[in-house]
Amino acid sequence: MKIYTKTGDAGLTSLIGGVRVSKADIRLDAYGTVDELNSYIGLIRDQEITSAQKDALMQVQEHLFIMGALLAADNEKSRMKLPGLYPADIEQLEHGIDAMQQELAPLKNFILPGGSTLISFCHIARCVCRRAERIIVHLSQDSAVEDLIMIYLNRLSDYLFVLARKVAMDNQIPENKWFPR
């Protein structure tokens, strides 16, 4: 199977279900940003983190892939049965956040991104996650979007913030606390 089809050369692409849309369509921006986020999660997984963290992030990547498929489908035209997100997927993130926070000092300041490459990757992924969430909220104003997608992304950005703090603690890297002038 060839990788290139030439069907997108004129700036159009197909959604799952066959509907052709502009590559500038907000739906493509939505699932493209989720794909970008998934790549950053992969970058974090490639760093020196615990096997439990790697496993948790692999599940996140699987959930993001499902999310991308849901966003890439024309719900009215697609006859394809797609996997879905479940409330348990969000609960899994919440349990991960709670477990990490039990080990962290209470948050009393804003934290500036940085401290190490790994911590910075977590913050970049968090920012991309927030951007994906904003784009999908915008998309939801004109198209049906499963609520769990927005909830999952909202929780994932929190997870990535707490992961950055946990990585800093585990590696004995002081947090970059922000103190206003």
N, C-alpha and C positions, 0 to 999 in steps of 0.2 A: 504494500500500500504506500503510495506516495504521500509525503508530508504536505506538499504544496498542491492546492487544487485550482488555483487561479480564479476561484469564484469570488474572492474578496478584493480583487484588483480594482474594482470600481467604487470601493468604499462601502460595500454592503456585506452583510454576513447573515447566517441563518441561526435562528433560535431553535431550541429543541422543539420539534413540531413542524419545522420547515418554513416558518414565516421569515421573510427577508426584511432586515432592518438596517438602518445606517449604522456604521461603526461609531458614529457620534451619539447614538441613542444612550440615554441615561442608564438603561438596563445594562448595557455593555460596560459602562463606567462602574456600575455597581458590582457586577461579577468579576470584572477585571481588577478592581481594588481588593476584593476578597481573595483573588488569586495572588496579588502582590503581598497581601498579609500572610497568606499561606507560605509564600516563599521566605518571608522574614522569620516565620515560626520555624521553618526548616533550618534557617541559618542559626537560630538560637539552639536548636537541637544538635547542631554540629559542634557546639562548643563544649567545654568541660563543665557539664552539669551532672547531677545524679541520674541514675538509671530510672528512678521513679519520675523525675522531672521529664526525662526524655519520653517515657511512656505516656505521661499525661499530655505532653505536647503533640505526640503522634495522634492521640485521640482528637485533640483540637484540630489537627490538620485534616483528619478524616471528616470531622463535622464541617469544616470550612469547604471541603470538596463537595459535600452534600449540599451545602448552602449555595455554592456556585452553580450546581446543576439546577436547583430550584429557581434561582434567579435567571438562568439561561433558558428556561422553558416558557413557551407561550402556553399558559394554562388552558386556553380555549382550544388550541389546535393540537397540543401534544397528547398522544394516546399512550405514550410511554409511561410505565409505572416507575416513578422516581423514589429513591429512599427519602426519608424525612428526618427532621429534628424532633426531639422529644423533650418534655419538661425535665426528664432525668438527666439529659445532657447539660442543662443549665444548673441543675442541682449538683452535678459533678464538679462544675467550675466553682460553685459556692462552697462546697466541702473543701476543695483545694485551697481556696482563699482563706477559709476559716482555719485550716490546719497550719498554713504558713503564718498567719497573723498571730497564732498562739505563741509562736517562737520569737516574734518581733517586738521591739520596744513600741509602745504606743506612739502614734503619729501626732506630733505637736507642731510641725512646720511643713511647709511645702518643700518638696524635694526637687532639686534641679537635676535634669538628666546628666548622666556621666559617672565616672569613677573607674570604669573599665570598659573594654570593648563589649563584653557580654552584657553588662548593665545597660550600656547605650543601645545595643541591639534590642533589648527588652523594651526600652522607651520608644525606639523607632517603631517597633511592632505595635505598641500601644497607640501611637499617633496614627498609624495607618489604619488600625482598627477603628478609631474614632472617626476617621475620614470615611471609611466604608459605611459606618453607621449613619453618618450625615447624608451620604449619597442615597442610601437605601430608604431613609426616612423621606427624602425628597421623592424618590421613585414611588413610594407608597401613597403619595398624594394623588397620583394619576393611575396607578396600577395596583392590582391586588398583590400584597406581599405578606407572607406568613408572619404573624406576630412573633413567633419564636425566633425568627432570624434577627430581628432588632433586639430582642431581649438577650439573646445569646451574645451578640456583639457588645452590648452594653456591659454584660458581666465579664466577657473576655478582656475588655480593656482594663477593668479592675484587677482581674487575675494577673495580667501582664505587669501592671504597676506593682502589685504585691510581690510578684516573682522577682522583679528588679531589686526590691528591698531585701528579699530573702537571699538572693545571690550575693548582694553586698555583704550581708551579715555572715553568710557561709564562708566568704573569702576574706573576711575581716577588712573590708574596704569601708571607710567612713562614708556615710551618706552626705551628699552635697545639700545641706539644709539651706533654704533661702530665708534670709533675714531682711525684711524691708528696711529701707533707709529711714 
